[in-house]
Amino acid sequence: VTGVQTCALPISLRGKVKLEKSLFSVSVEYFYQPSIKDSKDYIVYGTTKLTIFPNKPLNFIAQQTMNYRSIGDFKMIQNTTFGIGYKFIKKFEK
């Protein structure tokens, strides 16, 4: 912990893009939150997700999460995960 404090706006800007095809889907979502006191102090947070075979019950997922802080000792933290997803599909009939 660096002890850095920010007076951020309660409003952040968000950008989101999603592309879906039969073999893959990509979604990208990022937030930007500026400081009230200093324009050089801001936070950017985002997630990028790639899914292979999104329409199938079994799919493969790669996801990256990024957290950038313009001030402080640790400017950027990134996390990349890989996984397998399974959709449980149950049809309810009367």
C-alpha positions as MATLAB code, in Angstrom:
seq = 'VTGVQTCALPISLRGKVKLEKSLFSVSVEYFYQPSIKDSKDYIVYGTTKLTIFPNKPLNFIAQQTMNYRSIGDFKMIQNTTFGIGYKFIKKFEK';
ca = [
       0.000    0.000    0.000;
       1.447    3.331   -1.035;
      -0.766    5.678    0.982;
      -1.793    7.633   -2.126;
      -5.237    9.177   -1.937;
      -7.278   10.478   -4.839;
     -10.223   12.841   -4.919;
     -11.981   11.310   -7.917;
     -15.141   12.397   -9.661;
     -18.154   10.261   -8.838;
     -18.692    9.877  -12.579;
     -16.480    7.795  -14.832;
     -16.447    7.450  -18.589;
     -17.058    3.985  -19.976;
     -16.385    2.515  -23.400;
     -17.694   -0.905  -24.399;
     -17.402   -2.875  -27.641;
     -18.704   -6.378  -28.288;
     -18.268   -8.498  -31.419;
     -20.015  -11.857  -31.728;
     -19.415  -14.404  -34.486;
     -20.226  -18.095  -34.683;
     -16.656  -19.214  -33.857;
     -15.628  -16.496  -31.393;
     -16.747  -13.441  -29.464;
     -14.708  -10.501  -28.182;
     -15.795   -7.971  -25.589;
     -13.788   -4.962  -24.456;
     -14.871   -2.620  -21.668;
     -12.804    0.197  -20.151;
     -13.494    2.865  -17.538;
     -11.719    6.214  -17.096;
     -12.049    8.093  -13.817;
     -10.292   11.464  -13.481;
      -9.355   13.303  -10.309;
     -11.108   16.537   -9.378;
      -7.929   18.250   -8.184;
      -5.259   17.145  -10.668;
      -5.708   16.185  -14.332;
      -2.540   14.052  -14.139;
      -4.197   11.838  -11.507;
      -6.608    9.325  -13.040;
      -7.593    5.665  -13.005;
      -8.169    3.422  -16.034;
      -9.721    0.012  -15.485;
     -10.616   -2.450  -18.204;
     -11.430   -5.980  -19.194;
     -10.900   -7.761  -22.512;
     -12.468  -11.181  -23.034;
     -12.119  -13.649  -25.925;
     -14.436  -16.656  -26.092;
     -13.923  -19.490  -28.593;
     -17.135  -21.335  -29.604;
     -19.469  -18.981  -27.672;
     -22.656  -20.668  -28.927;
     -21.616  -24.188  -27.900;
     -22.171  -25.686  -24.450;
     -18.376  -26.058  -24.017;
     -16.217  -23.019  -24.784;
     -12.749  -21.666  -24.118;
     -12.148  -18.270  -22.513;
      -9.129  -15.948  -22.317;
      -9.560  -12.781  -20.266;
      -7.275   -9.902  -19.380;
      -8.003   -7.340  -16.668;
      -5.975   -4.133  -16.455;
      -5.929   -1.544  -13.672;
      -3.825    1.581  -14.288;
      -3.239    4.298  -11.713;
      -1.394    7.383  -12.977;
       0.207    8.122   -9.598;
       1.681    5.825   -6.982;
       4.441    3.236   -6.843;
       2.599    0.565   -8.830;
       1.165    2.168  -11.945;
      -0.306   -0.895  -13.645;
      -1.627   -4.246  -12.519;
      -2.581   -6.830  -15.145;
      -4.166  -10.214  -14.721;
      -4.607  -12.758  -17.518;
      -6.744  -15.859  -17.041;
      -7.558  -18.841  -19.233;
     -10.477  -21.138  -18.649;
     -13.111  -23.496  -19.931;
     -16.770  -22.579  -19.750;
     -19.758  -24.863  -19.774;
     -23.372  -23.773  -20.252;
     -25.935  -25.824  -18.392;
     -29.005  -25.834  -20.602;
     -32.194  -27.206  -19.157;
     -35.521  -27.010  -20.926;
     -38.607  -26.767  -18.785;
     -41.686  -28.404  -20.265;
     -45.245  -28.600  -18.984;
];
